[in-house]
Amino acid sequence: MIDIVLLRLIKKRKDWLRVKDALPNAPLSPETRVIVEDFARYFKDYPSHDAVDLLTFLPRFKQWHPTLNDEQFSQYKGILRNIVPDADDDQARNIIQDMADITFATHLRHLLDEFEEGELEDDLYAKVNVFTDNYRKQRGIKVVDYIRDDIDELLKDEFDNTGIRWRLACLNNSMRPMRGGDFGIIAGRPDQGKTTFMTSEAAFVAPQLPEERNVVWLNNEGMGKRIKPRLFQSVLGCSMEELKIKSAAGTLKQEYIAAMGRIDKVRIFDIHSYSTGMVENIIQDNNPGLVIFDMIDNIRGFGDAARTDLMLEFMYQWAREMMVKYDSIGWAGSQISNEGHNVRFPTLPMLKDSKTGKQGACDFQLMIGSVDEPAFMHSRFIGLPKNKLQRPDGKKDPKAEVAFLATLARYQDIPEGS
């Protein structure tokens, strides 16, 4: 199919001229290469033609290849019939970009060969500049401009109250609403309610997203099907026993859809042993407004870093770039290290396996603290030791005690004075 699109493009002289230098090094089938070479002969023989006229080309093609038998000629005719439609704009752009890449790489390779063999007669710097300038023109790459945003508009953005809000008021009071590209870490001690926090908040976030956007939950811990019942609890504020009663009555799914808009608004994927490319495919195919990475630490494809913290920094930086690329909010589930055990408000360096690496790649770090005292069994402590989304008029770190309603899979604020 790629060869057919290329032929549809280069049957026009102007596009032929744009990519002809790359064609000798392009990975083409033998049949395509024959046709490409004959297009070059055609444009040379018919200088007034702006495009290949197949009625003129076919007889010439047969003359140029007198040894072809009828079966082989029919095969070429079939290929040529397929190139009658023009390449669409996206196809043309992608082919031209691919050819520009090939041309640029080929020129640099030849230049390096000349340099190593002592045969380079031109100034190396000037030659590279010429190739780079041509490459920029072919790819439509513009020189990066300085920031021209108006200060008045930037100040409006700082105080803009649009975006996605949290269920917990203590977070909304400290953070501006979340928007595409925002990326944060949500961390807790093992078995202390981190997943429940994320289902509670995802259930609140999902209905705020545009109708066509989804919550994509990338599960790398345990079995994803165990998250789904808890999500239903969080959405409906029900115990497991109440979910069972609603299911038996045939009302469970209808109530969920009424709350969320669609049954598949939140999409949970098991990604155990997935690579970065496989994970990006999921993100690309599911139009997320929120992506929950639970956990990034187990995704493959970041090479072998000498230090764990450096490798984790690469992972979290990659996730943040994905959120910018796909205009989505990102939450990365993580764990609090042993240092944060029995601590109400764990500090910034208390992330597992990372003192600064993960933290440097995020906009906020939300820590869920817990203590082993019976009186605080149903309490959790919300801290933001890092908060680049701070409200101009808000408290940077709320350090708030909240209610952990495990049987309903919900977190909720505790009113002041309670």
C-alpha positions, 0 to 999 in steps of 0.5 A: 500500500505504501508503494501505491501511495508513493506512485500516486504522489510522484505521477505529478511532476512537482511532487516527483521533483520534491522526492526524486533524490530520496527514491534510489535509497527508499525501500521499494518493491522491485516492481515499484522501482521499475515504474519509478525509474520509468517515470523519470524517463517519462518526465525527461521525454515529455517536458511539457507534461505536468503529470504522467498520462497513463494512456501515453505511458503504457505503450512507452512502458511496453517499448522500454521492456520488450522482454516482458511476457503478457502475464508480467505486463498485466501485473504492471498494468494492474499496479498502474490502474491502482495509481489513478486516484490521487494521494490524499493530503495526509498520505502526501504529507507523510510520504514527502516527510519520509522521503525527506528523512531518507534524503537527509540521512543519505546526504549525511552518510555520503558526507561522512564517507567523504570526510573519513576517506579524505575526499571532502573538498567543501567546507564541512560546516557549510555543507551540513548547513545546506543539507539541513536547510533543505531538510527543513524546507522539505519537512516544513520545520520552522525555527523555534520562536521565542515566547510571544504570549501577552502578559495579560493573557498569561495572568488570565491563565494563572487565575483561570478556573476552568478545567477538571476538578477533584472530588476532595475540596482540600485539593481544589482549594490548593490546586487550580483545575487540571488541564491536558498536559498536567501530570502528577504522582499519587502515592500511598503505602501498600494496602492503604487505599491508593487504588480506592483514592484513584477510583474515587477521584476517577469516578468524579473526573470522568463525567467532567470530561468531554463526551468523546474523551475517556479515562484510560486506566493502565493497570500494572499491578494485580488483576485489572478485573478487581479494579472494576467492582471498586470503580462501580462502588466509587461511582455509585457510592455503594457497598459491595452488598448493595452492588450485588442487590442492584445487579440482581435487580437489573439496575446496576448498569443503568445507574452507572450509565446515568452517572457516567454517560457511557458504560465504557467511559472508564477503560481498564487495561492490563498492561503487564510486561507491555513496552512503551510502544504498546502502551502508547498504542492504547493511549492513541486508540482510546482518546483519553482525557485522563490516563492513570498509570498504575504503575509506570515503574513496571513498563518496559522499554527504557533500557538498562540505566546504571541507577534505578532512580535514573531509569525511573526518571526516564519513565516518568518523563516519558509519561509526562511527554505522552500527556502533552502529546495527547492533551490528557491529564496524567496520574501516576500511581506510586508507592511510599517507601518504608520511611513514610510508614506511620507518617501522616504527611510523608515528605517529597523524598519518601517515594519508593526508589526515588529521592528526586528522579520521579518528582522532577518529572511531575507537576504535583506529588500527592501523598496519601498518609496513614497511621496505625492508630485505631482511632484513625483507621478510617482517616487518611492524610492528604499532602502535596509536598510538590504543587506546581498547580498551586492556586495564586490565592490558595495554600500550596500544601493542604495537609488535610485529614480526610475520611476513608470510606473503604466500604463505599470506595470513596474519599470525602472531606471532613468538615472543619470542626468535626 
